Amino acid sequence: MSQDKKQADTPYDVVVVGGGAAGMMAAGTAAGRGCRTLLVEKNPRLGRKLLITGKGRCNIANRCDAAAVIASTPSNGRFLYGAVSRFPPEEVIRFFEEQGLPVKTERGNRVFPQSDEAKDVVDTLARFVQTSGARVKTGTVTGLCMEDGRVTGVLLEGGGEIPARQVIVCCGGLSYPRTGSTGDGYRLARQAGHTVTALRPSLVPLVAYGQDCPAMQGLALKNVSIQVYDGKKQHILYEDFGEMLFTHFGVSGPIVLSASSHMREMEPGRYQILLNVKPALSPEQLDARLRRDLEKHQNRDFLNSLSELLPRKMIPVMVSRSGIPPDTKCHQVTREQRRGFAQLLQRFPIRIEGFRPVEEAIVTSGGVCVKEIDPKTMQSKLVSGLYFAGEVLDVDAYTGGFNLQIAFCTGRLAAQSVTSF
């Protein structure tokens, strides 16, 4: 059978593999352009990972310009220029509003659904796919069909084959494997001859040395600031302000997850988090505050005088780190001890041993090498008709809605680049 005859008999112009953020955007966009489109998702419901993003609230975008998105993408941000320029944050936000989803903007220009329900985002995208005319099939794609340097369809688990003239791979990464992100896209890319760069966690909790963090397990701090110190290069590489959490293994929470994405050359002990639990006070103001508290509780043990200054779980750790004997009477605390304690409150060091496993990360860093992808179309430079979008690519950003922006704009660009026959 001739190639032209095969194409004439092919039931689909495009098969989209993966029903997450990038996949739903791609499938709805392609079908809306008149392409006969099939979306294949391994889970019985679309957008399973989206349901747990942003603590179940789903930070869909960041209200900023395209340049800010690229600047917030440390891994191959320039590769995104074409995709973000064609579908910038304001267009993403407008898309959801036009699809009937009211949104709101919070601190850091983060955009959420007004309902604070990730389910509403998933339902909006699923409805977009349905109303566009795309078909949805539950199944697992195990391989690509290729002939003469072009893709001709996909293979399904169990031996079935779906012929297609074009395939968009949107399988996500390795993070949260229970949602279906198990690295399928990397296997498909390698089958097509693509390079997959080293995979590691990003936006992930951090393991700390010692027992201080476990001693404070469950303690959530608000309105604190951190600095990330790189001991190898001997400089501060990141600063942030917000919320964090102590865990049985170390630290987590929004500012810690953001910090982790800057620790791109992780080695045990290389990085330290310097925590300031009183960032609103100058050193002089904090010293004056301590002096007043010590005078107020002058006959108490030092350990028992800090309940108005620090959370209960933090007090024994801070006192131990300070070197001040816990049974020292407040009136016996020297000026040097008081000032040293104040410095500790504003520069509490947490030595980092490493990342938690990639399965616990919000996103996977690394993926399909972008040098092998056309940034103007998201098409493979190695196999005609094969496209990649979303987390499967070696592109990842900081927290704040940037990673979903990447998924939406690359998925849309791939779908705008495929053709109907």
Sine and cosine of phi, psi and omega as CSV:
sin_phi,cos_phi,sin_psi,cos_psi,sin_omega,cos_omega
0.00,0.00,0.72,-0.70,-0.02,-1.00
-0.94,0.33,0.34,-0.94,0.02,-1.00
-0.88,0.47,-0.63,0.77,0.01,-1.00
-0.89,0.45,-0.65,0.76,0.01,-1.00
-0.91,0.42,-0.67,0.75,0.03,-1.00
-0.87,0.50,-0.69,0.73,-0.02,-1.00
-0.91,0.41,-0.61,0.79,0.00,-1.00
-0.91,0.42,-0.51,0.86,-0.03,-1.00
-1.00,0.02,-0.11,0.99,-0.06,-1.00
-0.96,0.28,0.82,-0.58,-0.10,-0.99
-0.97,0.25,-0.35,0.94,-0.07,-1.00
-0.82,-0.57,0.68,-0.73,0.15,-0.99
-0.96,0.29,-0.58,0.81,-0.05,-1.00
-0.51,-0.86,0.69,-0.73,0.18,-0.98
-0.94,-0.35,0.80,-0.60,0.08,-1.00
-0.98,-0.18,0.82,-0.57,-0.03,-1.00
-0.98,-0.20,0.94,-0.35,0.02,-1.00
0.94,-0.35,0.84,-0.55,-0.07,-1.00
-0.96,-0.28,0.70,0.72,0.10,-0.99
-1.00,-0.07,-0.43,-0.90,-0.05,-1.00
-0.86,0.50,-0.78,0.62,-0.02,-1.00
-0.92,0.39,-0.66,0.75,-0.06,-1.00
-0.92,0.40,-0.69,0.73,0.02,-1.00
-0.92,0.39,-0.65,0.76,0.05,-1.00
-0.89,0.46,-0.67,0.74,-0.01,-1.00
-0.91,0.41,-0.73,0.69,-0.06,-1.00
-0.90,0.43,-0.71,0.71,0.00,-1.00
-0.90,0.43,-0.63,0.78,-0.01,-1.00
-0.93,0.35,-0.70,0.71,-0.01,-1.00
-0.89,0.45,-0.73,0.69,-0.01,-1.00
-0.91,0.42,-0.59,0.81,0.03,-1.00
-0.90,0.43,-0.35,0.94,0.04,-1.00
-1.00,-0.03,0.08,1.00,0.05,-1.00
0.99,-0.12,0.08,1.00,0.04,-1.00
-0.99,0.17,0.69,-0.72,0.12,-0.99
-0.95,0.30,0.93,-0.38,-0.25,-0.97
-0.83,-0.56,0.69,-0.72,0.12,-0.99
-0.84,-0.54,0.78,-0.63,0.09,-1.00
-0.97,-0.25,0.84,-0.54,0.01,-1.00
-0.95,-0.32,0.86,-0.52,-0.02,-1.00
-0.78,-0.63,0.72,-0.69,-0.07,-1.00
-0.95,0.30,-0.47,0.88,0.01,-1.00
-1.00,0.09,0.43,-0.90,0.03,-1.00
-0.93,0.37,-0.28,0.96,0.02,-1.00
-0.78,-0.63,0.56,-0.83,0.01,-1.00
-0.97,0.25,0.42,-0.91,0.17,-0.99
0.92,0.40,0.56,0.83,-0.08,-1.00
-0.89,0.45,-0.65,0.76,0.01,-1.00
-0.93,0.36,-0.57,0.82,0.03,-1.00
-0.86,0.51,-0.50,0.87,-0.04,-1.00
-0.89,0.45,-0.41,0.91,-0.06,-1.00
-0.96,-0.30,0.01,1.00,-0.02,-1.00
-0.96,0.28,0.49,-0.87,0.02,-1.00
0.86,0.52,0.62,0.79,-0.04,-1.00
0.83,0.56,0.62,0.79,0.03,-1.00
0.99,0.11,0.13,0.99,-0.02,-1.00
-0.96,-0.28,-0.46,0.89,0.08,-1.00
0.92,0.38,1.00,-0.06,0.06,-1.00
-0.98,0.17,1.00,-0.07,-0.22,-0.98
-0.97,0.25,-0.38,0.93,-0.06,-1.00
-0.23,-0.97,0.08,-1.00,0.13,-0.99
-0.83,-0.55,0.78,-0.63,-0.06,-1.00
-0.98,0.21,0.99,0.11,-0.04,-1.00
-0.53,-0.85,-0.04,-1.00,0.02,-1.00
-1.00,-0.07,0.10,-1.00,-0.05,-1.00
-0.88,0.48,-0.60,0.80,-0.01,-1.00
-0.88,0.47,-0.60,0.80,0.01,-1.00
-0.93,0.37,-0.57,0.82,0.07,-1.00
-0.89,0.46,-0.74,0.68,-0.01,-1.00
-0.90,0.44,-0.65,0.76,0.02,-1.00
-0.91,0.41,-0.41,0.91,-0.01,-1.00
-1.00,-0.04,0.19,0.98,-0.01,-1.00
-0.87,-0.49,1.00,-0.01,-0.09,-1.00
-0.93,0.37,-0.42,0.91,0.01,-1.00
-0.99,-0.12,0.98,-0.22,0.12,-0.99
0.86,0.51,0.66,0.75,-0.01,-1.00
-0.86,0.51,-0.60,0.80,-0.04,-1.00
-0.90,0.44,-0.46,0.89,0.04,-1.00
-0.85,0.52,-0.46,0.89,-0.09,-1.00
-0.99,0.10,-0.04,1.00,-0.15,-0.99
-0.79,0.62,-0.76,0.65,-0.04,-1.00
-0.91,0.41,-0.69,0.72,-0.04,-1.00
-0.92,0.40,-0.71,0.70,-0.04,-1.00
-0.95,0.33,-0.59,0.81,0.00,-1.00
-0.90,0.43,-0.57,0.82,-0.02,-1.00
-0.99,0.14,-0.40,0.92,0.01,-1.00
-0.62,-0.78,0.94,0.35,-0.06,-1.00
-0.96,0.28,0.13,-0.99,-0.05,-1.00
-0.80,0.60,-0.66,0.75,-0.03,-1.00
-0.90,0.44,-0.51,0.86,0.04,-1.00
-0.97,0.26,-0.59,0.81,0.07,-1.00
-0.88,0.47,-0.72,0.69,0.01,-1.00
-0.89,0.46,-0.69,0.72,0.03,-1.00
-0.89,0.45,-0.62,0.78,0.04,-1.00
-0.83,0.56,-0.77,0.64,-0.04,-1.00
-0.92,0.39,-0.62,0.79,0.02,-1.00
-0.91,0.42,-0.66,0.75,0.01,-1.00
-0.94,0.35,-0.41,0.91,0.07,-1.00
-0.99,0.12,0.03,1.00,0.09,-1.00
1.00,-0.09,0.28,0.96,0.01,-1.00
-0.96,-0.27,0.95,-0.32,0.07,-1.00
-0.93,0.36,0.63,-0.78,-0.04,-1.00
-0.79,-0.61,0.23,-0.97,0.05,-1.00
-0.62,-0.78,0.40,-0.92,-0.01,-1.00
-0.92,-0.40,0.75,-0.66,-0.03,-1.00
-0.89,-0.46,-0.15,-0.99,-0.04,-1.00
-0.79,0.62,0.63,-0.78,-0.02,-1.00
0.96,0.27,0.30,0.95,0.01,-1.00
0.89,0.45,0.37,0.93,0.02,-1.00
-0.97,0.26,0.72,-0.69,-0.04,-1.00
-0.95,-0.30,0.79,-0.61,-0.01,-1.00
-0.79,-0.61,0.33,-0.94,0.18,-0.98
-0.91,0.42,0.60,-0.80,0.01,-1.00
-0.84,0.54,-0.51,0.86,-0.03,-1.00
-0.96,0.28,-0.24,0.97,-0.11,-0.99
0.88,0.47,0.43,0.90,-0.02,-1.00
-0.87,-0.49,0.91,-0.41,0.06,-1.00
-0.86,0.51,-0.49,0.87,0.01,-1.00
-0.83,0.56,-0.59,0.81,-0.02,-1.00
-0.93,0.37,-0.53,0.85,0.07,-1.00
-0.93,0.38,-0.73,0.68,0.01,-1.00
-0.87,0.48,-0.71,0.71,0.00,-1.00
-0.89,0.46,-0.61,0.79,0.02,-1.00
-0.89,0.45,-0.72,0.69,0.00,-1.00
-0.93,0.37,-0.65,0.76,0.01,-1.00
-0.90,0.44,-0.62,0.78,0.05,-1.00
-0.92,0.40,-0.61,0.79,0.07,-1.00
-0.86,0.50,-0.70,0.72,0.03,-1.00
-0.88,0.47,-0.73,0.69,-0.07,-1.00
-0.91,0.42,-0.74,0.67,-0.07,-1.00
-0.95,0.31,-0.35,0.94,0.03,-1.00
-0.95,0.31,-0.35,0.94,-0.03,-1.00
0.98,-0.20,0.02,1.00,0.05,-1.00
-0.94,0.34,0.59,-0.81,0.10,-0.99
-1.00,-0.02,0.47,-0.88,0.02,-1.00
-0.83,-0.56,0.74,-0.68,0.01,-1.00
-0.78,-0.62,0.70,-0.72,0.08,-1.00
-1.00,0.04,0.83,-0.56,-0.01,-1.00
0.08,-1.00,0.25,-0.97,0.01,-1.00
-0.93,-0.37,0.86,-0.52,0.05,-1.00
-0.99,0.15,0.83,-0.55,-0.04,-1.00
-0.96,-0.28,-0.22,0.98,-0.02,-1.00
-0.20,-0.98,0.22,-0.98,0.06,-1.00
-0.97,-0.25,0.58,-0.82,0.17,-0.99
-0.99,-0.13,0.79,-0.61,-0.04,-1.00
-0.69,-0.73,0.52,-0.85,0.01,-1.00
-0.44,-0.90,0.78,-0.63,0.06,-1.00
0.81,0.58,0.66,0.75,0.10,-1.00
0.98,0.18,0.24,0.97,0.05,-1.00
-0.68,-0.74,0.40,-0.92,0.01,-1.00
-0.99,0.17,0.60,-0.80,-0.01,-1.00
-0.81,-0.58,0.05,1.00,0.02,-1.00
0.47,-0.88,-0.23,-0.97,-0.01,-1.00
-0.73,-0.68,0.43,-0.90,0.09,-1.00
-0.98,-0.22,0.63,-0.77,0.00,-1.00
-0.96,-0.28,0.45,-0.89,0.12,-0.99
-0.85,0.52,0.76,-0.65,-0.07,-1.00
0.98,-0.20,-0.13,0.99,0.14,-0.99
0.97,-0.23,-0.06,1.00,0.02,-1.00
-0.96,0.28,0.36,-0.93,0.02,-1.00
-0.75,-0.66,0.66,-0.75,0.07,-1.00
-0.88,-0.48,0.96,-0.29,0.05,-1.00
-0.92,0.39,0.62,-0.79,0.05,-1.00
-0.37,-0.93,0.53,-0.85,0.00,-1.00
-0.98,0.18,-0.44,0.90,-0.02,-1.00
-0.59,-0.81,0.50,-0.86,0.00,-1.00
-0.73,-0.69,0.74,-0.67,0.11,-0.99
-0.93,-0.37,0.88,-0.47,-0.03,-1.00
-1.00,-0.04,0.89,-0.46,-0.04,-1.00
-0.71,-0.70,0.79,0.61,-0.16,-0.99
-1.00,0.04,0.00,1.00,-0.02,-1.00
0.98,0.22,-0.29,-0.96,-0.06,-1.00
-0.92,-0.39,-0.71,-0.70,-0.01,-1.00
-0.93,-0.37,-0.14,0.99,-0.07,-1.00
-0.97,0.25,0.56,-0.83,-0.03,-1.00
0.79,0.61,0.88,0.48,-0.06,-1.00
-0.87,0.49,-0.41,0.91,0.01,-1.00
-0.91,0.41,-0.27,0.96,0.05,-1.00
-1.00,-0.02,-0.01,1.00,0.01,-1.00
0.94,-0.33,-0.11,0.99,0.01,-1.00
-0.99,0.12,1.00,0.02,-0.09,-1.00
-0.86,-0.51,0.36,0.93,0.08,-1.00
1.00,0.10,0.26,0.97,-0.02,-1.00
-0.86,0.52,-0.63,0.77,-0.04,-1.00
-0.90,0.44,-0.56,0.83,0.03,-1.00
-0.92,0.38,-0.63,0.78,0.03,-1.00
-0.90,0.43,-0.66,0.75,0.03,-1.00
-0.91,0.42,-0.64,0.77,0.01,-1.00
-0.90,0.45,-0.71,0.71,0.01,-1.00
-0.89,0.45,-0.62,0.79,0.04,-1.00
-0.86,0.51,-0.56,0.83,-0.01,-1.00
-0.99,0.10,0.05,1.00,0.05,-1.00
1.00,-0.04,0.14,0.99,-0.04,-1.00
-0.99,0.16,0.49,-0.87,0.13,-0.99
-0.99,0.13,0.72,-0.69,0.11,-0.99
-0.93,-0.38,0.91,-0.41,-0.04,-1.00
-0.94,0.34,0.25,-0.97,-0.06,-1.00
-0.81,0.59,0.73,-0.68,-0.04,-1.00
-0.99,-0.15,0.73,-0.68,0.04,-1.00
-0.49,-0.87,0.30,-0.95,-0.01,-1.00
-0.96,0.27,0.51,-0.86,0.14,-0.99
-0.62,-0.78,0.49,-0.87,-0.14,-0.99
0.81,0.58,0.90,0.44,-0.17,-0.99
-0.69,-0.73,0.53,-0.85,0.10,-1.00
-0.88,0.48,0.35,-0.94,-0.10,-1.00
-0.89,-0.46,0.64,-0.77,0.07,-1.00
-1.00,0.01,0.75,-0.66,-0.02,-1.00
-0.92,-0.39,0.47,-0.88,0.09,-1.00
-0.95,0.30,0.42,-0.91,0.16,-0.99
0.99,0.16,-0.08,-1.00,-0.09,-1.00
-0.95,-0.32,0.04,1.00,-0.04,-1.00
-0.91,0.42,-0.71,0.70,0.00,-1.00
-0.91,0.42,-0.74,0.67,0.07,-1.00
-0.84,0.54,-0.55,0.84,0.03,-1.00
-0.91,0.42,-0.40,0.92,0.01,-1.00
-0.96,-0.27,0.28,0.96,-0.06,-1.00
-0.76,0.65,0.75,-0.67,0.02,-1.00
1.00,-0.02,-0.15,0.99,-0.01,-1.00
-0.98,0.18,0.87,-0.50,0.06,-1.00
-0.97,-0.24,0.76,-0.65,0.01,-1.00
-0.94,-0.35,0.70,-0.72,0.07,-1.00
-0.91,-0.41,0.44,-0.90,0.07,-1.00
0.83,0.56,0.69,0.72,0.12,-0.99
-0.92,-0.39,0.29,-0.96,0.05,-1.00
-0.84,-0.54,0.45,-0.90,0.05,-1.00
-0.72,-0.69,0.44,-0.90,0.23,-0.97
-0.83,-0.56,0.60,-0.80,0.10,-1.00
-0.97,-0.25,0.87,-0.49,-0.02,-1.00
-0.97,-0.24,0.81,-0.59,0.06,-1.00
-1.00,-0.07,0.96,-0.27,-0.05,-1.00
-0.93,0.37,-0.43,0.90,-0.01,-1.00
-0.96,0.27,-0.68,0.73,0.01,-1.00
-1.00,-0.09,-0.11,0.99,0.08,-1.00
0.82,0.58,0.81,0.58,0.09,-1.00
-0.41,-0.91,0.33,-0.94,0.08,-1.00
-0.99,0.15,0.85,-0.53,-0.07,-1.00
-0.96,-0.27,-0.16,0.99,-0.02,-1.00
-0.32,-0.95,0.57,-0.82,0.09,-1.00
-0.69,-0.73,0.53,-0.85,0.00,-1.00
-0.40,-0.92,0.22,-0.97,-0.02,-1.00
-0.63,-0.77,0.70,-0.72,0.02,-1.00
0.40,-0.91,-0.74,-0.67,-0.12,-0.99
-0.91,-0.41,0.55,-0.83,0.10,-0.99
-0.55,-0.83,0.21,-0.98,-0.10,-1.00
-0.65,-0.76,0.69,-0.73,0.14,-0.99
-1.00,-0.01,0.64,-0.77,-0.06,-1.00
-0.77,-0.64,0.02,-1.00,0.01,-1.00
-0.93,0.36,-0.29,0.96,-0.01,-1.00
-0.93,-0.35,-0.29,0.96,-0.07,-1.00
0.27,-0.96,-0.90,-0.43,-0.08,-1.00
-0.67,-0.75,0.46,-0.89,0.04,-1.00
-0.50,-0.86,-0.26,-0.97,-0.03,-1.00
0.98,-0.19,0.25,-0.97,-0.14,-0.99
-0.80,0.60,-0.74,0.67,-0.07,-1.00
-0.96,0.29,-0.45,0.89,0.06,-1.00
-0.95,0.30,-0.68,0.74,0.03,-1.00
-0.87,0.49,-0.69,0.73,0.05,-1.00
-0.88,0.47,-0.68,0.73,-0.01,-1.00
-0.88,0.48,-0.59,0.80,-0.06,-1.00
-0.88,0.48,-0.52,0.85,-0.04,-1.00
-0.95,0.31,-0.22,0.98,0.06,-1.00
-1.00,-0.05,-0.22,0.98,-0.02,-1.00
-1.00,0.01,0.91,0.42,-0.21,-0.98
-0.99,0.15,-0.17,0.99,0.03,-1.00
-0.83,-0.55,0.82,0.58,-0.11,-0.99
-0.86,0.51,0.80,-0.60,0.16,-0.99
-0.67,-0.74,0.56,-0.83,0.00,-1.00
-0.83,0.56,0.85,-0.53,0.06,-1.00
1.00,0.08,-0.09,1.00,-0.04,-1.00
-0.93,0.37,-0.63,0.78,-0.10,-1.00
-0.96,-0.28,0.54,-0.84,0.15,-0.99
-0.79,-0.61,0.61,-0.79,0.21,-0.98
-0.99,-0.14,0.81,-0.58,0.04,-1.00
-0.97,-0.23,0.95,-0.30,-0.13,-0.99
-1.00,-0.07,0.77,-0.64,0.10,-0.99
-0.94,-0.35,0.95,-0.30,-0.04,-1.00
-0.99,0.10,-0.16,0.99,0.02,-1.00
-0.75,-0.66,0.87,0.50,-0.09,-1.00
-0.94,0.34,-0.30,0.95,-0.03,-1.00
-0.98,0.20,-0.22,0.98,-0.05,-1.00
-0.97,-0.26,0.66,-0.75,0.16,-0.99
-0.95,0.30,0.32,-0.95,0.05,-1.00
-0.81,0.59,-0.61,0.79,-0.01,-1.00
-0.93,0.37,-0.66,0.75,0.01,-1.00
-0.91,0.40,-0.64,0.77,0.01,-1.00
-0.92,0.38,-0.65,0.76,0.04,-1.00
-0.88,0.47,-0.67,0.74,0.03,-1.00
-0.90,0.44,-0.63,0.77,0.03,-1.00
-0.89,0.46,-0.71,0.70,0.03,-1.00
-0.88,0.47,-0.68,0.74,-0.01,-1.00
-0.87,0.49,-0.67,0.74,0.02,-1.00
-0.91,0.42,-0.68,0.74,-0.01,-1.00
-0.90,0.43,-0.64,0.76,0.00,-1.00
-0.92,0.40,-0.61,0.79,0.04,-1.00
-0.93,0.37,-0.62,0.78,-0.01,-1.00
-0.90,0.43,-0.61,0.79,-0.05,-1.00
-0.92,-0.38,0.62,0.78,-0.20,-0.98
-0.85,0.52,-0.43,0.90,-0.04,-1.00
-0.98,-0.19,0.06,1.00,0.06,-1.00
-1.00,0.03,0.32,-0.95,0.19,-0.98
-0.92,0.38,0.57,-0.82,-0.01,-1.00
-0.81,0.59,-0.66,0.75,-0.02,-1.00
-0.85,0.53,-0.52,0.85,-0.09,-1.00
-0.99,-0.14,0.24,0.97,-0.08,-1.00
-0.93,-0.36,0.08,1.00,-0.20,-0.98
-0.94,-0.35,0.16,0.99,-0.10,-0.99
-0.92,0.40,-0.39,0.92,0.04,-1.00
-1.00,0.08,-0.21,0.98,-0.08,-1.00
-0.98,-0.22,-0.59,0.81,-0.14,-0.99
-0.72,-0.69,0.43,-0.90,0.14,-0.99
-0.88,0.48,0.50,-0.87,-0.10,-0.99
-0.83,0.57,-0.69,0.72,-0.06,-1.00
-0.92,0.38,-0.39,0.92,-0.06,-1.00
-1.00,0.09,-0.38,0.92,-0.13,-0.99
-0.86,0.50,-0.79,0.61,-0.02,-1.00
-0.87,0.50,-0.58,0.81,0.00,-1.00
-0.92,0.39,-0.72,0.69,0.00,-1.00
-0.90,0.45,-0.68,0.74,0.00,-1.00
-0.91,0.42,-0.67,0.74,0.03,-1.00
-0.89,0.46,-0.70,0.71,0.00,-1.00
-0.90,0.43,-0.52,0.85,-0.09,-1.00
-0.94,0.33,-0.43,0.90,-0.06,-1.00
0.99,0.11,-0.03,1.00,0.05,-1.00
-0.98,0.19,0.84,-0.54,0.03,-1.00
-0.81,0.58,0.75,-0.66,-0.11,-0.99
-0.88,0.47,-0.43,0.91,-0.02,-1.00
-1.00,-0.05,0.16,0.99,0.09,-1.00
-0.90,0.44,0.77,-0.63,0.05,-1.00
-0.93,0.37,0.57,-0.82,-0.08,-1.00
-0.84,0.54,-0.59,0.81,-0.02,-1.00
-0.96,0.29,-0.17,0.99,0.03,-1.00
-1.00,-0.10,-0.11,0.99,0.01,-1.00
-0.93,0.36,0.81,-0.58,-0.06,-1.00
-0.98,0.18,0.24,-0.97,0.05,-1.00
-0.87,0.50,-0.67,0.74,-0.02,-1.00
-0.90,0.44,-0.66,0.75,0.02,-1.00
-0.91,0.42,-0.66,0.75,-0.01,-1.00
-0.89,0.45,-0.72,0.69,-0.01,-1.00
-0.93,0.37,-0.60,0.80,0.07,-1.00
-0.90,0.44,-0.61,0.79,0.04,-1.00
-0.92,0.39,-0.65,0.76,0.05,-1.00
-0.87,0.49,-0.67,0.74,0.04,-1.00
-0.89,0.45,-0.61,0.79,0.02,-1.00
-0.90,0.44,-0.63,0.78,0.01,-1.00
-0.90,0.45,-0.48,0.88,-0.04,-1.00
-0.96,-0.27,0.05,1.00,0.04,-1.00
-0.43,-0.90,0.88,0.48,-0.04,-1.00
-0.99,0.10,0.92,-0.39,-0.11,-0.99
-0.99,0.10,0.73,-0.69,0.09,-1.00
-0.85,-0.52,0.95,-0.32,-0.07,-1.00
-0.99,0.12,0.80,-0.60,-0.14,-0.99
-1.00,-0.09,0.78,-0.62,0.04,-1.00
-1.00,0.03,-0.59,0.81,0.00,-1.00
0.15,-0.99,-0.12,-0.99,0.03,-1.00
-0.99,0.10,0.43,-0.90,0.29,-0.96
-0.95,0.32,0.22,-0.97,-0.07,-1.00
-0.86,0.51,0.44,-0.90,-0.02,-1.00
-0.86,0.52,-0.46,0.89,0.01,-1.00
-0.89,0.45,-0.36,0.93,-0.01,-1.00
-0.99,-0.13,-0.01,1.00,-0.03,-1.00
-0.98,0.18,0.45,-0.89,0.09,-1.00
-0.95,0.30,-0.65,0.76,0.04,-1.00
-0.69,-0.72,0.31,-0.95,0.08,-1.00
-0.98,-0.18,0.78,-0.63,0.12,-0.99
-1.00,-0.03,0.62,-0.79,-0.13,-0.99
0.99,-0.12,0.11,-0.99,0.00,-1.00
0.59,-0.81,-0.42,-0.91,-0.05,-1.00
-0.89,0.46,0.82,-0.57,-0.08,-1.00
-0.86,0.50,0.84,-0.54,-0.09,-1.00
-0.96,0.30,-0.25,0.97,0.07,-1.00
-0.92,0.40,-0.33,0.94,-0.02,-1.00
-0.98,-0.18,0.19,0.98,-0.01,-1.00
-0.83,-0.55,0.68,-0.73,0.06,-1.00
-0.97,0.23,0.91,-0.40,-0.06,-1.00
-0.93,0.38,-0.26,0.96,0.01,-1.00
-0.99,0.11,-0.26,0.97,-0.07,-1.00
-0.69,-0.73,-0.32,0.95,-0.14,-0.99
0.95,0.32,0.25,0.97,0.03,-1.00
-1.00,0.08,0.57,-0.82,0.10,-0.99
-0.87,0.49,0.64,-0.76,0.12,-0.99
-1.00,0.10,-0.12,0.99,-0.07,-1.00
-0.97,-0.23,-0.56,0.83,-0.08,-1.00
-0.76,-0.64,0.87,-0.49,0.00,-1.00
-0.91,0.41,0.65,-0.76,0.05,-1.00
0.99,0.12,0.02,1.00,-0.01,-1.00
-0.96,-0.29,0.79,-0.62,-0.05,-1.00
-0.81,-0.59,0.43,-0.90,0.06,-1.00
-0.76,-0.65,0.58,-0.81,0.01,-1.00
-0.46,-0.89,0.49,-0.87,0.09,-1.00
1.00,0.08,-0.47,-0.88,-0.16,-0.99
-0.92,0.40,-0.33,0.95,0.01,-1.00
-0.90,0.44,-0.39,0.92,0.04,-1.00
-0.98,0.21,0.40,-0.92,0.05,-1.00
-0.99,0.17,0.92,0.40,0.01,-1.00
-0.57,-0.82,0.86,-0.52,0.09,-1.00
-0.56,-0.83,0.46,-0.89,-0.14,-0.99
-0.80,-0.60,0.03,-1.00,0.05,-1.00
-0.97,0.25,0.12,-0.99,0.07,-1.00
-0.95,0.32,0.27,-0.96,0.04,-1.00
0.86,-0.51,0.21,0.98,-0.02,-1.00
0.99,-0.13,-0.02,1.00,-0.09,-1.00
-0.96,0.29,-0.58,0.82,-0.03,-1.00
-0.94,0.34,-0.58,0.81,0.10,-1.00
-0.94,0.33,-0.56,0.83,0.11,-0.99
-0.84,0.55,-0.70,0.72,0.03,-1.00
-0.88,0.48,-0.71,0.71,0.00,-1.00
-0.87,0.49,-0.72,0.69,-0.06,-1.00
-0.92,0.40,-0.70,0.71,-0.10,-0.99
-0.97,0.24,-0.56,0.83,0.05,-1.00
-0.96,0.28,-0.61,0.80,0.06,-1.00
-0.89,0.45,-0.65,0.76,0.00,-1.00
-0.93,0.37,-0.67,0.74,-0.01,-1.00
-0.90,0.44,-0.67,0.74,0.05,-1.00
-0.86,0.52,-0.69,0.72,-0.03,-1.00
-0.93,0.36,-0.50,0.87,0.04,-1.00
-0.97,0.24,-0.26,0.96,-0.05,-1.00
-1.00,-0.09,-0.35,0.94,0.03,-1.00
-0.96,0.29,0.30,-0.95,-0.03,-1.00
-0.84,-0.54,0.48,-0.88,0.13,-0.99
-1.00,-0.06,0.42,-0.91,-0.07,-1.00
-0.86,-0.51,0.00,0.00,0.00,0.00
